Amino acid sequence: MKRLVFLAVLLPLALSLSWAQPSKQYITVYAEPDHADWVYTCGQQAEFTLYAVKENVRMPLTEIEFSYGPEKLKAEKSGKVTTDKNGYARIKVPGRKVPGFTTVNVSVTWDGKKYTGMTNIGFDPDKIQPTTSLPDDFTAFWENAKTKASQVPMLVRERYAPEESDDRVDVYYVRIQSYRVGNYVYGVLSVPKQGGVKPAILRLPGAAVRKFSGIDPLAYEGFVVLNIGVHGIPVDQDSEMYRQLENGAMSGYVLKGLENRDTYYYKRSYLGCVRAVDYLCSRTDVDASRIACYGGSQGGMLSIVTAALDKRISALFAYFPAFCDVTGYYYGRSGGWPHLFLDRSDPLIAQKVEVSKYYDVVNFARFLTQPGFYAWGFNDIVCCPSSTFSAYNVITAPKTLKVARDTGHWLYPWQTEQALKWLKEQFGME
């Protein structure tokens, strides 16, 4: 039951962002490295066994196209090989000179349809260092922003939703005034009906604009759960409105205001997360010494940022966090979602690079003091591992990383099961 409950927490988010495990292809093409952990030291050559499987049988005498090169960048070499009578072909991939990842892409064309696969191997991933740097006034900038935001009254509104509640959990829709007068954080609150103070979880959303509703399954585990949006938009409207916003006024929101650190879009989002912590701490049924935040992708980004900005957070989850080392492309290697600075012709690119440093997850990760649980895969092409390791490697707080190398922008059940177990241990609930 615990496994099903925690999986249910991630499922709606996974479906809305297409994070779910991809459906099985008719032909699956593999690039199998000769190191079981997919990890090499810098300069070490890797050997790959390539093969394609159709209906659970390796395909002999079949042509496989391949290419390899630095993660997310132009391939350094491409070619074709033919499998032997046992269905295998082999290629050698040179080692990287510096820590990072190399991507091997493979494909087979059958009956006019192309089937693809990939493997992303790491060269000393625990030594990857970020390309971004920490501004001298980073701390002062955010402390000043938090101080100003704290002077804005919360003016909380709560609406009980009996039609979405049950005999174990009550559901409320909440509106909390945020970092400036007239700006609000909207969310859905799930409160277990058993009495007494309870630990809480601030659930932070992945990218997109969407509706939130109903009981968060983690409430059945004994947590007060606040599931928020970060766009200053009510979360209980018709789904069609969010689609219109996503394709209209909210399109490309991650780029809005990037030329100025005070106008960049995520300033409101980051401070809104802190205001959500204010709200949880104000509740008499929440144990303010046991508040966690968690999320995946943009939610993983916000989880790290919130914990760094607010020490009332006592533990965090971050799954494949976004916005890590976004200056990567500017310096000639892969960068994190949303893959900024690919257009070198932008006349404001240098200015935007400097602004990004005030928002890059790497620079927040440096200030974490709380224990954190992290999870991702080597084959993630959305929040690529060069970027997530850039953030993880600068964390000095207690940290636990669970890597499933073959996963992309999704998780296996065992990763989420271990995350729930880890949190309960942190909060003395086991």
N, C-alpha and C positions, 0 to 999 in steps of 0.2 A: 504493500500500500504506500509506504513512504516513497518508493521509487516512482510509482505512478503519479503521486501528488507532485513531486518536484519536477517531473517531466512535463506535467500539465502547466507548470508555471512558465516554462520556456516555449511551449508549443505555439501559442497564439503569436508570440513575437517572431518565432522562427518562420511561421507561415506567411506573416505579413511582409517579411523582408526576404523571402525566398532563401531562408537559411537551412531549410530542411535538407536531409540527405538526398542527393540527386537520385532519380530513378535509375535502375540498372539498364545499361545499354545492351543492345543485341550482341555487339562485339565489344569486349573490354580489352583495352590495350595497356600493357604494363611496361614500366621502366623500373626494373628491380635493381637497386644498388647492392654492391657487395658488402656493405656495412649494414648490419641489421638495425642499428640505431639511426641510420641516415646521416651520421656525423663524421666529419673528417677533420684533420688538422690542416692548417694552411699549407698549400703546396703539395698536398698528398693527392695522387691521382686516384680517381674513382673508376671502377669498371661496372658497366650496367649490362644486365641481361634483358633483352627486349623480347616480348612475345604477345600474342593476341589470343584471346579465348572466345570461342563461339560455341554456345550451348555446352559450356563446361568442358570443352576440349580445346587444347592448344592447336593453333593453325600452322601446319607445316608449309614450307615453300611459299611463304606469304611475304610480300613486300611491306616493310614498315618504314615510314618516313620519320626522321628524327631531327631535332635541333636542340642546341643548348647554349646557355649564356647567362649573364648576371640576372638575377631575379627582376622581373618586370621591365627589363631593358632589351635592346635589340640582340638577337641571337648572334653568337660569335661563329657558330658553325652549324651547317645543316647538311643532310645527306639521306641516303636510302640504304637499307640492308635487307637481305632476304633470310627468312628463318630456315633452319636446317630441317631435316626429316623429323626431328623431335619437336619442332616448333620454336626453337631458340635462335636468337642472334645476339651478338655482343658488340658493344662499343666502349671506348675508353674516353673519359672526360678529365681534362687537366684540372689540377687543383687551383683554387683561388689563392692569390698572393696575400690578400688581407681577409679578415673575418667577414663573413657574409654568406649569401645563399646563391646557388646555381640551380637554374631550372632546366630540366630535361623534358621536352615535349615530344610525344610520339603520336602517330596516327596511322590508321589503316583505312583504305578506301575499298568498299565492298558493295557491289551492285549499285554503283553511283553515289553511295552515301559515305560520308567521312566519319570515322569514329576516332576519338581522341583520348589521350591520357597524359598525365604529367607526374613528375616526382621532383620535389624541391629538396636538395641536400644542403646541409649546413657545414660551413667550414669555421670551426671554433666559434659557434654561435654565442657561447657564454662570454666571448671577448668583444662582441660587436659594441662599438661606441657610437653615440648619436652624432649626427652632423649639426644639429641645432646647438645653440649656446644659451646660457642663462644671462638675461639682462641684469645689469647691476642693481636696478631699482625694481626688480620683479616682485620681491616681497613687499616693498613699500607700496607699489601700485595696487596689489590685491588687498593689503590691509586697509588702505585708504578707501577702496571700493566697498569693502565689507563694512567699514565704519559708517559710511554714508547710508548704505542699505539698511543697517540695523536701526537707524533713526526713523525709518518708515514704519508706521503701525501695521500689524498684520491684518486687522479687520477681517477675521475669519468668518466665513459662512459655511455651514454644513447642512446638507439636505439628506435626510434619511431615505433610503430606498428599500422599503419593505418587500417589494416585488422581486428584488435581487438578493435578499437576505434569506437565511434559513434558520433552523433551530440551533445552529452552532456558531454562526458568524453573522454579524450585522454589517451592512454596506452603507457607506455614506459618500456623497459627492461633495468635495470640498473646494473652496476658492479662498486663496490666501494672497493678500496684497504683498507684492514682492519688493524689488529694489528701488522702485520709485512709485509715487502716488499714481494710481490708475493702471498700474501694471500688475498682473496677477499670475500666480501659479495655480493650475487646476489639476485635480487628481481624484482618484477613487481610493477610499479608505476601507480596509477590511479589518474588523475588530472581533476577535474571539469573545464569546459571551461569558466565558468563565471569569470570575471576579479576580481582583488583585492586579498588581502591575505586571506587565509583560514585556519581553524584549520586542524590538521593532526592526523592521526592514524598510528602507527607502529604495524602492524599485525604480530604476532609471531607464528611459526608453532608448531603443535603437533609432537609427535615422528614419525619417519619413514623418508624415503628419497623419495621425490616426485617432480613432475612437478607443476609449478604455471603458470597460464595464464589468460588473459582476464580482464575485468573490475571488480574491487571489488565493490559490490553493495553499500557499504557505501559511495562511491564517489557520488552517486546520492543524498545522504543526505547532501552534501556540504563539505565533508572532502577530503583532499588529503590523499590517502592511500598508504602506502608502505608495500607490502607483501613480506617478505624475507624468504629465506632458511638460515640455520645456519651451513651448512656443507662445505661451501667453494666450492660448486658445482653449475654450471650454472643451472637455473631453467627452461630452455626452450628447453630441449632435448627430444628425444623420450621416451615415458613412459617405454619401455622395458629396457632402460639403467638404470633407477632407480631401477627396479626390480632386475637387475643383481647386482647392487651395494649393494642393501639391503640384498641380499643373499650371497654376496661375500665380497668385501673389507670393506663394511660398517656394516656388520653383528656384532652385539654386541657392537656397538660404545659407548654405555653408560658405558662400562667397561674399555675402552682403556685408559691406562696411570694412572689409579686410585691409583697406588702406589706412585705417586709423585705429589705434588700440582702444579708444573710448567708444567707437561706433561699431566695432566688430560684433556680429550677430551673437556669438557665443558668450559675450559678457553678460547679457540678460540670462542666458541659460545657466551659466555657472553660479551666478548670484541667486537665481531662483532655486537651485538645489540647496544652497545654504539656508534659504528661507524655509524650505520644506523641513530641514532639520530643526529650525526654530519652532515650527509648528509641532513636530513630534515631541520635542522636549517640553512643550507647554501642556501636554496632555497628562492628566493625573493617572491614566491607566498604562502609561509607557514608562519603563525603567530606563531613565536617561543614561545610565551607565552601560546599557547593552543595546546600542543602535548600530545596525549594519547597513551598508548600501551595496547594491549590486546591479549589474547589467552587462549586456554584450554589445560589441561593436561601438556605436555611439554611446550606448549605455555603459560599456566598460570604460570608455573615455571619461564619462561623467562620474563614474564610481571613484576612479583614481583622483580626479580633480576635487570632488566633494570631500573625500577623506583628507586630502592635503590641505584644503582650505579650512576645514572644520574638525577640530580634534575631539569633538563630541562623538564623532563616528569612531566606534571601537573595533570594527572589523569590516573588511570589504571583499567582494568578489569582483573580478574583472575578466570577462571572457573576450578574447581577441579584441582588445581595446583599439579604437580608432584614434585618429589624430596624433599618432606617435611619430616623432621625427619627420614631420611633413616637409622639412627642407631637404630631404634626401635627394629628390630629383634635381634640385638646384645645384647640388654638389656632385652630381653624376652617379648617384645610385638610387635604388628604389626608396620611395617614401610611403608613409601611411595614408590611409583613407583620410580625406577625399582626393588624394593624389594631386596636390597643388603644385604649381611652379613648373609644369611641363611646357608651358608656352613662354619661351624665353624672349619673345618679342613684346611682351607686356611692358609698357614704359614705366609702370609702377611696381615691377616685380621686386626690386631691391627693397622698396619701402614695405611691401607686403610681407616679405621674408622677415623683416625686423618685427613687424606686428605679430606675426605667427608665433614668435618666441614667447610672447606673453600668454599664449593659449596652448602651446604644445604640451601634450601629456608628459613627455619626458621631463620637462622642467617642474611639473607638479610631483612627478614620481620621486624626484630628488628629496622632497620634503615629507614623504610619508613616514609616519612613526607607528602606524597600526599594522597588525598582522593582516596579510592578504592572501587570498586564494586566486590563482590565475590559471587559465586553460586556453589552449589554442592548438592549431595543427600546422605542420610545415607546408601543407598544400593550400593554404589560404591565399587567394589572389586578391581579396578585398582589403583585408588588414594584414599585409604580408609580414612574415616572421622577422625579416630584417628590421622592420619598424617596431614590432612588439618587443623583440629582444633588446632593442635600443633603450626602451623604457624600463624593462625588467632589470636589465643589468645595472642601472643606476640606483635601484632601490636598496636601501640599507636596512629597512625594517624587516621583521620576520616575514618570510614569503614561502609559499608553496606553489609549485608549477606542475601541472599535469598536462603533458603533451601527448596527443594522439597524432602521430606524424602524417597519416594518410588523410586526415580530415581537412576540409576546406573551411568555409565560413559557417561551420556547424559543429555540434558536439555529439559525442557518444553518451548513452545513458550513464555509463560508469563515471564519467567526469562530473555530471550533475549530482549523482548519488554521493560521491565523495565530497563534493562541495557542501551539501547539506549536513553530512556527518561532521565535517570540519567545523562548520558554524556552530552546531550544537555543542561541540566540545569547547569552542571558544567561549560560549555563553553558559557553560556548566549545565547543559540540558540533557546530557547523556547519562 
